[in-house]
Amino acid sequence: QKEVEQDPGPLSVPEGAIVSLNCTYSNSAFQYFMWYRQYSRKGPELLMYTYSSGNKEDGRFTAQVDKSSKYISLFIRDSQPSDSATYLCAPNFGNEKLTFGTGTRLTIIP
Amino acid sequence: NAGVTQTPKFQVLKTGQSMTLQCAQDMNHNSMYWYRQDPGMGLRLIYYSASEGTTDKGEVPNGYNVSRLNKREFSLRLESAAPSQTSVYFCASRQRGAGDEKLFFGSGTQLSVL
């Protein structure tokens, strides 16, 4: 079993829709939960970061962590074509060996 | 502010050839990393350096060597390239203890081994 499972997609939704991206993880010792966004032919960039269960909101983005279920979600409200990218979840211990999900490729259709 | 700079951006090698991927960061970060990204496999850690003068293996170190030349630079060497090393390689850096565990990535090197 992989430490982090993420549906690779691709996922296509119309502009303005609410997008839900999800990951599950197996190691209950993970403490930090991050989402990275990666545009085509670019390196990933940090989008959201949290270290506790519950919700964290930043503009149109909400990160949700349920440690009891080992489930991580990223919600995008009022999705825009500029949100088209690959989204990688990254639950981690806080040590050097960072773990990433395989990424979900998202396309927002104008 | 350049951030993390990787060279080259593209490279084609023949099986058995060697090459070095260069990485430099100008953010005075202690930790630097090399990842490879393959379809369906995500980002996998090859090697990392927690500080100048130290290097450690990640998840997939076989076939690679690294050098932390100084605080700014962290190079990845393929001594005898194999087709299985065809991938996109990313260098990254971060400052541990900064509170957000944020990794800064370079723009990647697309490597093809024929």
HADDOCK unambig.tbl for C-alpha pairs under 7 A between the chains (distance, minus, plus):
assign (segid A and resid 42 and name CA) (segid B and resid 107 and name CA) 4.89 0.50 0.50
assign (segid A and resid 42 and name CA) (segid B and resid 108 and name CA) 6.76 0.50 0.50
assign (segid A and resid 43 and name CA) (segid B and resid 90 and name CA) 6.95 0.50 0.50
assign (segid A and resid 43 and name CA) (segid B and resid 105 and name CA) 5.34 0.50 0.50
assign (segid A and resid 43 and name CA) (segid B and resid 106 and name CA) 5.63 0.50 0.50
assign (segid A and resid 43 and name CA) (segid B and resid 107 and name CA) 4.65 0.50 0.50
assign (segid A and resid 43 and name CA) (segid B and resid 108 and name CA) 6.18 0.50 0.50
assign (segid A and resid 44 and name CA) (segid B and resid 105 and name CA) 6.20 0.50 0.50
assign (segid A and resid 45 and name CA) (segid B and resid 104 and name CA) 6.70 0.50 0.50
assign (segid A and resid 45 and name CA) (segid B and resid 105 and name CA) 6.89 0.50 0.50
assign (segid A and resid 46 and name CA) (segid B and resid 102 and name CA) 6.47 0.50 0.50
assign (segid A and resid 49 and name CA) (segid B and resid 100 and name CA) 6.94 0.50 0.50
assign (segid A and resid 97 and name CA) (segid B and resid 58 and name CA) 6.77 0.50 0.50
assign (segid A and resid 100 and name CA) (segid B and resid 42 and name CA) 6.72 0.50 0.50
assign (segid A and resid 100 and name CA) (segid B and resid 43 and name CA) 6.01 0.50 0.50
assign (segid A and resid 101 and name CA) (segid B and resid 42 and name CA) 6.07 0.50 0.50
assign (segid A and resid 102 and name CA) (segid B and resid 40 and name CA) 6.02 0.50 0.50
assign (segid A and resid 102 and name CA) (segid B and resid 41 and name CA) 5.54 0.50 0.50
assign (segid A and resid 102 and name CA) (segid B and resid 42 and name CA) 3.75 0.50 0.50
assign (segid A and resid 102 and name CA) (segid B and resid 43 and name CA) 6.85 0.50 0.50
assign (segid A and resid 103 and name CA) (segid B and resid 42 and name CA) 6.39 0.50 0.50
